[in-house]
Amino acid sequence: MKIVIINGSARKGNTLAAINAFIKGASEKNKIEIIEPDKLNIAPCKGCGVCQCSKGCVDKDDTNSTIDKIAAADMILFATPVYWWGMSAQLKLIIDKCYCRGLQLKNKKVGTIVVGGSPVGSIQYELIDKQFDCMAKYLSWDMLFKKSYYATARDELEKNKDSMNELEWIGKKFIKHTTKFQFSAPCNPKQRKTGIFRCRFLFISFLYQIAVQPSILPRSRIV
Protein backbone atom coordinates (compact mmCIF):
# COMPACT_ATOMS: atom_id res chain seq x y z
CA MET A 1 0.00 0.00 0.00
CA LYS A 2 1.19 3.51 -0.79
CA ILE A 3 1.10 5.79 2.24
CA VAL A 4 1.65 9.55 2.08
CA ILE A 5 2.37 11.35 5.34
CA ILE A 6 1.90 15.12 5.51
CA ASN A 7 4.08 16.52 8.28
CA GLY A 8 2.50 19.74 9.50
CA SER A 9 5.42 20.61 11.75
CA ALA A 10 8.38 22.72 10.67
CA ARG A 11 10.67 21.50 13.44
CA LYS A 12 12.21 18.23 14.60
CA GLY A 13 10.11 17.60 17.66
CA ASN A 14 7.12 15.64 18.92
CA THR A 15 5.16 15.48 15.65
CA LEU A 16 8.16 14.07 13.82
CA ALA A 17 8.75 11.57 16.64
CA ALA A 18 5.16 10.38 16.25
CA ILE A 19 5.58 10.05 12.49
CA ASN A 20 8.81 8.09 12.86
CA ALA A 21 7.19 5.68 15.31
CA PHE A 22 4.34 5.05 12.89
CA ILE A 23 6.79 4.52 10.01
CA LYS A 24 8.78 2.03 12.10
CA GLY A 25 5.71 -0.15 12.27
CA ALA A 26 4.33 0.49 8.78
CA SER A 27 7.50 0.41 6.65
CA GLU A 28 7.36 -3.31 5.93
CA LYS A 29 5.48 -4.00 2.66
CA ASN A 30 4.26 -0.39 2.43
CA LYS A 31 5.65 2.39 0.27
CA ILE A 32 5.85 5.52 2.42
CA GLU A 33 6.56 9.12 1.43
CA ILE A 34 6.66 12.16 3.70
CA ILE A 35 5.55 15.57 2.47
CA GLU A 36 7.14 18.50 4.33
CA PRO A 37 5.22 21.66 3.39
CA ASP A 38 7.74 24.03 5.01
CA LYS A 39 10.35 22.90 2.49
CA LEU A 40 8.11 23.43 -0.54
CA ASN A 41 7.23 26.47 -2.61
CA ILE A 42 3.44 26.47 -2.50
CA ALA A 43 1.28 29.56 -2.79
CA PRO A 44 -2.00 29.71 -0.85
CA CYS A 45 -5.23 28.87 -2.67
CA LYS A 46 -6.69 31.95 -4.36
CA GLY A 47 -10.16 30.48 -4.81
CA CYS A 48 -10.08 31.21 -8.54
CA GLY A 49 -12.02 28.04 -9.40
CA VAL A 50 -10.06 27.33 -12.59
CA CYS A 51 -9.15 23.87 -11.32
CA GLN A 52 -12.82 22.87 -11.11
CA CYS A 53 -11.79 20.53 -8.29
CA SER A 54 -10.14 18.11 -10.73
CA LYS A 55 -7.82 19.78 -13.25
CA GLY A 56 -4.94 20.79 -11.01
CA CYS A 57 -3.76 24.20 -9.87
CA VAL A 58 -2.78 27.13 -12.11
CA ASP A 59 0.05 28.13 -9.74
CA LYS A 60 3.48 27.41 -11.19
CA ASP A 61 5.03 26.09 -8.02
CA ASP A 62 5.17 22.80 -6.10
CA THR A 63 1.39 22.52 -5.75
CA ASN A 64 0.59 20.06 -8.55
CA SER A 65 3.51 17.69 -7.94
CA THR A 66 2.61 17.59 -4.24
CA ILE A 67 -1.13 17.07 -4.68
CA ASP A 68 -0.49 14.44 -7.36
CA LYS A 69 1.36 12.36 -4.74
CA ILE A 70 -1.55 12.67 -2.33
CA ALA A 71 -4.11 11.76 -5.01
CA ALA A 72 -2.08 8.67 -5.94
CA ALA A 73 -1.85 7.43 -2.35
CA ASP A 74 -3.94 4.60 -0.93
CA MET A 75 -3.70 6.06 2.56
CA ILE A 76 -3.04 9.59 3.84
CA LEU A 77 -1.70 10.36 7.29
CA PHE A 78 -2.16 13.95 8.46
CA ALA A 79 0.18 14.86 11.33
CA THR A 80 0.17 18.25 13.03
CA PRO A 81 1.06 20.12 16.17
CA VAL A 82 -1.65 22.26 17.72
CA TYR A 83 -1.30 25.96 16.91
CA TRP A 84 -3.92 28.27 18.43
CA TRP A 85 -6.49 25.51 18.97
CA GLY A 86 -6.16 24.26 15.39
CA MET A 87 -3.92 22.50 12.93
CA SER A 88 -0.73 24.19 11.78
CA ALA A 89 -0.67 26.63 8.85
CA GLN A 90 1.68 24.26 7.03
CA LEU A 91 -0.83 21.43 7.06
CA LYS A 92 -3.80 23.69 6.32
CA LEU A 93 -1.96 25.05 3.28
CA ILE A 94 -1.68 21.56 1.77
CA ILE A 95 -5.29 20.71 2.60
CA ASP A 96 -6.50 23.93 0.96
CA LYS A 97 -4.52 23.20 -2.21
CA CYS A 98 -5.97 19.67 -2.31
CA TYR A 99 -9.11 21.34 -3.65
CA CYS A 100 -7.51 21.40 -7.11
CA ARG A 101 -7.75 17.58 -7.22
CA GLY A 102 -10.58 17.12 -4.76
CA LEU A 103 -12.54 14.69 -6.93
CA GLN A 104 -9.52 12.36 -6.97
CA LEU A 105 -9.24 12.37 -3.18
CA LYS A 106 -12.47 10.51 -2.52
CA ASN A 107 -12.60 7.13 -0.74
CA LYS A 108 -9.08 7.37 0.69
CA LYS A 109 -7.98 5.65 3.86
CA VAL A 110 -7.00 8.32 6.35
CA GLY A 111 -5.41 8.68 9.77
CA THR A 112 -4.57 11.69 11.91
CA ILE A 113 -1.94 12.38 14.56
CA VAL A 114 -2.28 15.54 16.64
CA VAL A 115 0.25 16.65 19.26
CA GLY A 116 -0.55 19.54 21.60
CA GLY A 117 0.73 21.28 24.70
CA SER A 118 -2.50 20.78 26.65
CA PRO A 119 -3.92 17.57 28.15
CA VAL A 120 -5.71 15.38 25.63
CA GLY A 121 -9.11 16.23 27.13
CA SER A 122 -8.70 19.85 25.97
CA ILE A 123 -11.16 21.18 23.38
CA GLN A 124 -8.36 21.87 20.89
CA TYR A 125 -8.15 18.21 19.95
CA GLU A 126 -11.91 17.98 19.55
CA LEU A 127 -11.93 21.00 17.23
CA ILE A 128 -9.28 19.48 14.97
CA ASP A 129 -10.97 16.07 14.99
CA LYS A 130 -14.30 17.60 14.00
CA GLN A 131 -12.68 19.41 11.09
CA PHE A 132 -11.29 16.14 9.80
CA ASP A 133 -14.66 14.47 10.40
CA CYS A 134 -16.24 17.02 8.07
CA MET A 135 -13.64 16.36 5.37
CA ALA A 136 -14.05 12.61 5.79
CA LYS A 137 -17.81 12.83 5.39
CA TYR A 138 -17.57 15.08 2.33
CA LEU A 139 -14.93 12.96 0.57
CA SER A 140 -16.16 9.55 1.79
CA TRP A 141 -12.88 8.87 3.56
CA ASP A 142 -12.36 5.69 5.53
CA MET A 143 -11.11 7.23 8.78
CA LEU A 144 -8.91 4.50 10.22
CA PHE A 145 -7.71 6.28 13.33
CA LYS A 146 -7.45 9.65 15.07
CA LYS A 147 -4.75 9.85 17.74
CA SER A 148 -4.00 12.80 20.01
CA TYR A 149 -1.00 13.20 22.30
CA TYR A 150 0.04 15.64 25.00
CA ALA A 151 3.66 16.78 24.97
CA THR A 152 5.35 20.05 25.87
CA ALA A 153 9.12 19.56 25.85
CA ARG A 154 10.55 19.00 22.39
CA ASP A 155 11.54 15.39 23.11
CA GLU A 156 8.76 14.51 25.54
CA LEU A 157 6.73 12.29 23.23
CA GLU A 158 9.79 10.40 22.06
CA LYS A 159 10.55 9.53 25.69
CA ASN A 160 7.00 8.28 26.23
CA LYS A 161 7.49 4.60 25.45
CA ASP A 162 3.78 3.76 25.71
CA SER A 163 2.92 6.34 23.04
CA MET A 164 5.80 5.29 20.79
CA ASN A 165 4.82 1.63 21.08
CA GLU A 166 1.19 2.46 20.36
CA LEU A 167 2.08 4.38 17.18
CA GLU A 168 4.40 1.62 16.02
CA TRP A 169 1.67 -0.93 16.69
CA ILE A 170 -0.81 1.12 14.66
CA GLY A 171 1.71 1.23 11.82
CA LYS A 172 2.13 -2.54 11.89
CA LYS A 173 -1.59 -2.98 11.35
CA PHE A 174 -1.14 -1.69 7.81
CA ILE A 175 0.92 -4.75 6.92
CA LYS A 176 -2.04 -7.06 7.42
CA HIS A 177 -5.12 -4.86 7.10
CA THR A 178 -6.44 -2.67 4.30
CA THR A 179 -9.94 -2.06 5.65
CA LYS A 180 -11.29 -0.08 8.54
CA PHE A 181 -10.62 -1.49 11.96
CA GLN A 182 -10.87 -0.35 15.56
CA PHE A 183 -7.56 0.60 17.11
CA SER A 184 -6.83 -0.15 20.73
CA ALA A 185 -3.43 -0.51 22.28
CA PRO A 186 -2.29 -4.07 23.02
CA CYS A 187 -3.17 -4.98 26.59
CA ASN A 188 -1.19 -6.96 29.13
CA PRO A 189 -2.58 -10.21 30.63
CA LYS A 190 -3.92 -8.39 33.70
CA GLN A 191 -5.88 -5.93 31.52
CA ARG A 192 -7.18 -8.79 29.35
CA LYS A 193 -8.35 -10.71 32.44
CA THR A 194 -10.11 -7.61 33.77
CA GLY A 195 -11.86 -7.16 30.42
CA ILE A 196 -13.11 -10.76 30.44
CA PHE A 197 -14.52 -10.39 33.95
CA ARG A 198 -16.20 -7.12 32.95
CA CYS A 199 -17.87 -8.78 29.93
CA ARG A 200 -19.13 -11.62 32.15
CA PHE A 201 -20.47 -9.14 34.70
CA LEU A 202 -22.35 -7.15 32.04
CA PHE A 203 -23.83 -10.32 30.54
CA ILE A 204 -25.00 -11.60 33.93
CA SER A 205 -26.46 -8.17 34.71
CA PHE A 206 -28.39 -8.26 31.44
CA LEU A 207 -29.80 -11.71 32.21
CA TYR A 208 -30.88 -10.51 35.65
CA GLN A 209 -32.67 -7.50 34.15
CA ILE A 210 -34.54 -9.79 31.77
CA ALA A 211 -35.59 -12.01 34.67
CA VAL A 212 -36.95 -9.16 36.80
CA GLN A 213 -38.20 -6.94 33.96
CA PRO A 214 -39.11 -8.94 30.82
CA SER A 215 -40.56 -5.82 29.22
CA ILE A 216 -37.09 -4.60 28.27
CA LEU A 217 -36.98 -7.20 25.49
CA PRO A 218 -38.15 -5.98 22.06
CA ARG A 219 -41.65 -7.12 21.11
CA SER A 220 -42.07 -8.86 17.77
CA ARG A 221 -44.79 -7.63 15.47
CA ILE A 222 -47.21 -10.31 14.27
CA VAL A 223 -48.55 -9.46 10.81
KEKE-3310 file (N, C-alpha, C; in steps of 0.2 Angstrom, whole numbers, plus 5000, padded with zeros to 4 digits):
npx = (5004:5002:5007:5005:5012:5009:5018:5014:5023:5036:5047:5060:5053:5040:5030:5036:5043:5032:5028:5039:5038:5027:5030:5040:5033:5025:5033:5037:5032:5025:5024:5031:5030:5035:5028:5034:5028:5034:5046:5043:5038:5024:5010:4997:4979:4970:4956:4951:4945:4948:4953:4942:4940:4947:4956:4969:4981:4983:4994:5011:5021:5026:5014:5005:5013:5015:5001:4998:5005:4998:4985:4988:4990:4986:4983:4982:4991:4988:4998:5000:5006:4997:4992:4986:4973:4971:4975:4991:4998:5005:5000:4987:4988:4992:4981:4971:4975:4973:4961:4961:4962:4952:4941:4948:4952:4943:4936:4948:4959:4962:4972:4975:4986:4989:4997:4998:5001:4993:4983:4975:4962:4958:4949:4954:4959:4947:4941:4950:4948:4935:4935:4942:4933:4922:4928:4931:4918:4913:4921:4920:4929:4938:4940:4953:4960:4961:4972:4978:4990:4998:5011:5025:5038:5052:5056:5048:5037:5044:5051:5041:5037:5026:5017:5025:5026:5013:5010:5019:5013:5001:5005:5010:4999:4995:5002:4995:4981:4969:4957:4944:4947:4946:4956:4965:4976:4988:4985:4990:4992:4985:4976:4968:4962:4954:4946:4939:4932:4924:4916:4909:4902:4893:4885:4879:4872:4863:4855:4849:4842:4833:4826:4819:4813:4805:4800:4809:4814:4813:4798:4790:4782:4767:4761)
npy = (4994:5011:5024:5041:5053:5068:5080:5092:5100:5111:5109:5098:5089:5084:5080:5075:5064:5056:5053:5046:5034:5028:5025:5016:5005:5003:5002:4990:4981:4992:5007:5022:5039:5055:5071:5087:5102:5114:5115:5117:5126:5133:5142:5150:5145:5153:5153:5154:5145:5139:5127:5118:5108:5097:5098:5102:5114:5131:5138:5140:5132:5121:5115:5106:5094:5090:5088:5078:5067:5065:5062:5050:5041:5027:5028:5041:5050:5063:5074:5084:5098:5107:5123:5137:5132:5124:5115:5116:5130:5125:5112:5115:5123:5114:5106:5115:5117:5105:5105:5107:5095:5088:5079:5068:5063:5056:5043:5038:5030:5036:5043:5052:5062:5071:5083:5091:5105:5104:5095:5079:5079:5092:5105:5108:5097:5091:5100:5100:5087:5087:5095:5087:5076:5082:5084:5070:5065:5072:5068:5055:5047:5034:5034:5028:5030:5041:5050:5058:5067:5072:5083:5093:5098:5097:5084:5076:5067:5057:5051:5045:5030:5021:5028:5029:5015:5012:5020:5013:5001:5003:5007:4994:4987:4990:4982:4970:4973:4981:4987:4996:4997:4994:5003:4999:5000:4986:4975:4970:4954:4956:4966:4961:4950:4957:4963:4952:4948:4959:4959:4947:4951:4961:4953:4944:4954:4958:4947:4946:4958:4955:4944:4950:4960:4958:4966:4974:4967:4967:4968:4957:4960:4954:4950)
npz = (5000:4996:5006:5010:5020:5028:5035:5047:5054:5057:5063:5071:5081:5093:5084:5073:5079:5082:5069:5065:5073:5069:5056:5058:5062:5050:5039:5033:5019:5014:5004:5008:5009:5014:5015:5017:5020:5024:5017:5004:4989:4989:4985:4993:4991:4980:4977:4964:4956:4944:4943:4944:4954:4950:4939:4943:4949:4944:4949:4947:4954:4968:4970:4961:4959:4972:4976:4967:4972:4984:4979:4972:4982:4993:5006:5018:5029:5041:5050:5064:5074:5088:5084:5091:5095:5083:5068:5061:5051:5040:5037:5035:5023:5013:5013:5009:4996:4991:4985:4972:4966:4971:4968:4965:4977:4984:4994:5001:5012:5029:5042:5057:5067:5081:5090:5105:5117:5128:5140:5134:5135:5132:5123:5111:5103:5100:5092:5081:5077:5073:5062:5053:5053:5046:5033:5030:5029:5018:5008:5008:5015:5023:5039:5048:5060:5074:5082:5097:5106:5121:5124:5129:5131:5119:5116:5123:5119:5112:5122:5129:5131:5130:5121:5110:5107:5105:5093:5084:5084:5078:5066:5061:5059:5046:5038:5038:5036:5026:5027:5036:5054:5072:5082:5096:5110:5113:5126:5142:5151:5163:5161:5150:5157:5166:5157:5152:5164:5166:5155:5157:5169:5164:5155:5164:5172:5162:5160:5172:5173:5163:5169:5180:5174:5161:5151:5145:5134:5116:5107:5096:5080:5075:5060)
capx = (5000:5006:5005:5008:5012:5010:5020:5013:5027:5042:5053:5061:5051:5036:5026:5041:5044:5026:5028:5044:5036:5022:5034:5044:5029:5022:5038:5037:5027:5021:5028:5029:5033:5033:5028:5036:5026:5039:5052:5041:5036:5017:5006:4990:4974:4967:4949:4950:4940:4950:4954:4936:4941:4949:4961:4975:4981:4986:5000:5017:5025:5026:5007:5003:5018:5013:4994:4998:5007:4992:4979:4990:4991:4980:4981:4985:4992:4989:5001:5001:5005:4992:4994:4980:4968:4969:4980:4996:4997:5008:4996:4981:4990:4992:4974:4968:4977:4970:4954:4962:4961:4947:4937:4952:4954:4938:4937:4955:4960:4965:4973:4977:4990:4989:5001:4997:5004:4988:4980:4971:4954:4956:4944:4958:4959:4940:4940:4954:4945:4929:4937:4944:4927:4919:4932:4930:4911:4912:4925:4919:4936:4938:4944:4955:4961:4963:4976:4980:4995:5000:5018:5027:5046:5053:5058:5044:5034:5049:5053:5035:5037:5019:5015:5029:5024:5006:5010:5022:5008:4996:5009:5011:4992:4994:5005:4990:4974:4968:4950:4944:4947:4946:4962:4966:4983:4989:4984:4994:4987:4980:4971:4964:4958:4949:4941:4934:4927:4919:4911:4904:4898:4888:4881:4875:4868:4858:4851:4846:4837:4827:4822:4815:4809:4804:4797:4815:4815:4809:4792:4790:4776:4764:4757)
capy = (5000:5018:5029:5048:5057:5076:5083:5099:5103:5114:5107:5091:5088:5078:5077:5070:5058:5052:5050:5040:5028:5025:5023:5010:4999:5002:5002:4983:4980:4998:5012:5028:5046:5061:5078:5092:5108:5120:5114:5117:5132:5132:5148:5149:5144:5160:5152:5156:5140:5137:5119:5114:5103:5091:5099:5104:5121:5136:5141:5137:5130:5114:5113:5100:5088:5088:5085:5072:5062:5063:5059:5043:5037:5023:5030:5048:5052:5070:5074:5091:5101:5111:5130:5141:5128:5121:5112:5121:5133:5121:5107:5118:5125:5108:5104:5120:5116:5098:5107:5107:5088:5086:5073:5062:5062:5053:5036:5037:5028:5042:5043:5058:5062:5078:5083:5098:5106:5104:5088:5077:5081:5099:5106:5109:5091:5090:5105:5097:5080:5088:5097:5081:5072:5085:5082:5063:5064:5075:5065:5048:5044:5028:5036:5023:5031:5048:5049:5064:5066:5078:5084:5100:5098:5095:5077:5073:5061:5052:5048:5041:5023:5019:5032:5026:5008:5012:5022:5008:4995:5006:5006:4987:4985:4992:4976:4965:4976:4987:4990:5000:4993:4998:5003:4999:4997:4980:4975:4965:4949:4958:4970:4956:4946:4962:4964:4946:4948:4964:4956:4942:4954:4964:4948:4942:4959:4959:4941:4947:4963:4951:4940:4954:4965:4955:4971:4977:4964:4970:4964:4956:4962:4948:4953)
capz = (5000:4996:5011:5010:5027:5028:5041:5048:5059:5053:5067:5073:5088:5095:5078:5069:5083:5081:5062:5064:5077:5064:5050:5060:5061:5044:5033:5030:5013:5012:5001:5012:5007:5019:5012:5022:5017:5025:5012:4997:4987:4988:4986:4996:4987:4978:4976:4957:4953:4937:4943:4944:4959:4946:4934:4945:4951:4939:4951:4944:4960:4969:4971:4957:4960:4979:4977:4963:4976:4988:4975:4970:4988:4995:5013:5019:5036:5042:5057:5065:5081:5089:5085:5092:5095:5077:5065:5059:5044:5035:5035:5032:5016:5009:5013:5005:4989:4988:4982:4964:4964:4976:4965:4965:4984:4987:4996:5003:5019:5032:5049:5060:5073:5083:5096:5108:5123:5133:5141:5128:5136:5130:5117:5104:5100:5098:5086:5075:5075:5070:5055:5049:5052:5040:5027:5029:5027:5012:5003:5009:5018:5028:5044:5051:5067:5075:5089:5100:5112:5125:5125:5129:5129:5112:5116:5128:5116:5110:5128:5131:5127:5129:5115:5104:5105:5102:5086:5080:5083:5073:5059:5059:5057:5039:5035:5037:5036:5021:5028:5043:5060:5078:5086:5104:5111:5115:5133:5146:5153:5168:5158:5147:5162:5169:5152:5152:5170:5165:5150:5161:5173:5160:5153:5170:5174:5157:5161:5178:5171:5159:5173:5184:5170:5154:5146:5141:5127:5110:5106:5089:5077:5071:5054)
cpx = (5004:5003:5009:5007:5013:5012:5019:5017:5033:5048:5054:5059:5046:5032:5030:5042:5038:5026:5033:5042:5031:5025:5038:5039:5026:5026:5038:5031:5023:5026:5026:5033:5030:5033:5029:5034:5031:5045:5050:5039:5029:5013:5000:4985:4971:4959:4947:4945:4942:4951:4948:4936:4944:4955:4968:4975:4985:4993:5006:5022:5025:5019:5005:5007:5016:5006:4994:5000:5001:4987:4981:4990:4985:4978:4985:4985:4993:4992:5002:5002:4999:4994:4987:4974:4966:4975:4985:4995:5000:5004:4990:4982:4989:4984:4970:4969:4975:4964:4955:4962:4956:4943:4941:4954:4948:4940:4944:4954:4964:4966:4975:4981:4991:4992:5000:5000:4999:4985:4976:4964:4953:4952:4948:4959:4952:4939:4944:4950:4939:4930:4938:4937:4923:4922:4930:4923:4910:4916:4925:4926:4934:4943:4947:4957:4963:4966:4979:4985:4997:5008:5020:5034:5047:5054:5053:5040:5038:5051:5047:5034:5031:5016:5018:5027:5017:5006:5014:5017:5003:4999:5009:5004:4991:4998:4999:4983:4974:4961:4950:4943:4947:4952:4961:4973:4983:4988:4988:4989:4982:4975:4966:4959:4953:4944:4936:4929:4922:4914:4906:4899:4892:4883:4876:4870:4862:4853:4847:4840:4831:4823:4817:4811:4809:4803:4803:4816:4811:4803:4792:4783:4773:4760:4752)
cpy = (5006:5022:5036:5051:5064:5078:5090:5103:5105:5112:5100:5090:5082:5075:5073:5064:5053:5049:5045:5034:5025:5022:5016:5004:4998:5001:4995:4983:4986:5003:5018:5034:5051:5067:5083:5099:5114:5120:5115:5124:5132:5139:5146:5148:5151:5159:5154:5151:5137:5129:5115:5108:5096:5092:5101:5111:5125:5138:5137:5136:5123:5111:5106:5094:5086:5085:5079:5066:5060:5060:5052:5039:5033:5025:5037:5049:5059:5070:5082:5093:5105:5118:5134:5137:5124:5118:5118:5124:5129:5116:5110:5121:5120:5106:5108:5118:5109:5099:5106:5100:5084:5079:5067:5060:5058:5045:5034:5034:5034:5040:5050:5058:5069:5078:5090:5099:5107:5097:5086:5078:5088:5100:5107:5103:5090:5094:5102:5091:5082:5091:5091:5076:5075:5083:5075:5062:5067:5071:5057:5044:5039:5031:5030:5024:5039:5048:5056:5063:5073:5078:5091:5101:5095:5087:5073:5066:5056:5048:5044:5035:5020:5022:5029:5019:5008:5014:5017:5002:4997:5005:4999:4985:4986:4986:4971:4967:4981:4989:4993:4995:4997:4998:5003:4997:4990:4980:4970:4960:4951:4962:4966:4952:4951:4963:4958:4946:4953:4962:4951:4946:4958:4959:4946:4947:4960:4953:4943:4953:4959:4947:4944:4959:4963:4960:4974:4974:4967:4965:4963:4958:4956:4951:4948)
cpz = (5000:5001:5010:5017:5026:5034:5042:5052:5055:5057:5069:5080:5089:5089:5074:5073:5082:5074:5062:5068:5072:5059:5052:5060:5054:5038:5029:5025:5012:5009:5005:5010:5012:5015:5018:5019:5018:5020:5005:4996:4985:4990:4989:4990:4986:4977:4969:4954:4946:4937:4943:4949:4955:4942:4936:4946:4945:4942:4949:4950:4961:4971:4968:4959:4967:4979:4972:4967:4981:4985:4973:4976:4990:5002:5014:5027:5037:5049:5058:5073:5081:5089:5085:5091:5088:5074:5062:5052:5039:5033:5032:5024:5011:5008:5008:4997:4986:4985:4974:4962:4968:4974:4965:4972:4988:4989:4998:5011:5023:5039:5051:5066:5075:5090:5099:5115:5129:5134:5135:5129:5134:5123:5110:5100:5097:5092:5080:5072:5071:5063:5051:5048:5046:5034:5025:5026:5020:5006:5004:5011:5023:5033:5048:5058:5067:5082:5091:5106:5115:5126:5125:5127:5122:5111:5120:5125:5114:5116:5131:5127:5126:5122:5109:5102:5102:5094:5081:5079:5078:5066:5057:5057:5049:5035:5033:5035:5030:5022:5035:5049:5066:5081:5093:5105:5114:5123:5136:5148:5159:5166:5154:5152:5165:5164:5152:5158:5169:5160:5153:5165:5170:5158:5158:5172:5169:5158:5167:5177:5167:5164:5177:5180:5163:5149:5142:5135:5122:5109:5098:5086:5074:5066:5052)
residu = (MET:LYS:ILE:VAL:ILE:ILE:ASN:GLY:SER:ALA:ARG:LYS:GLY:ASN:THR:LEU:ALA:ALA:ILE:ASN:ALA:PHE:ILE:LYS:GLY:ALA:SER:GLU:LYS:ASN:LYS:ILE:GLU:ILE:ILE:GLU:PRO:ASP:LYS:LEU:ASN:ILE:ALA:PRO:CYS:LYS:GLY:CYS:GLY:VAL:CYS:GLN:CYS:SER:LYS:GLY:CYS:VAL:ASP:LYS:ASP:ASP:THR:ASN:SER:THR:ILE:ASP:LYS:ILE:ALA:ALA:ALA:ASP:MET:ILE:LEU:PHE:ALA:THR:PRO:VAL:TYR:TRP:TRP:GLY:MET:SER:ALA:GLN:LEU:LYS:LEU:ILE:ILE:ASP:LYS:CYS:TYR:CYS:ARG:GLY:LEU:GLN:LEU:LYS:ASN:LYS:LYS:VAL:GLY:THR:ILE:VAL:VAL:GLY:GLY:SER:PRO:VAL:GLY:SER:ILE:GLN:TYR:GLU:LEU:ILE:ASP:LYS:GLN:PHE:ASP:CYS:MET:ALA:LYS:TYR:LEU:SER:TRP:ASP:MET:LEU:PHE:LYS:LYS:SER:TYR:TYR:ALA:THR:ALA:ARG:ASP:GLU:LEU:GLU:LYS:ASN:LYS:ASP:SER:MET:ASN:GLU:LEU:GLU:TRP:ILE:GLY:LYS:LYS:PHE:ILE:LYS:HIS:THR:THR:LYS:PHE:GLN:PHE:SER:ALA:PRO:CYS:ASN:PRO:LYS:GLN:ARG:LYS:THR:GLY:ILE:PHE:ARG:CYS:ARG:PHE:LEU:PHE:ILE:SER:PHE:LEU:TYR:GLN:ILE:ALA:VAL:GLN:PRO:SER:ILE:LEU:PRO:ARG:SER:ARG:ILE:VAL)
# end
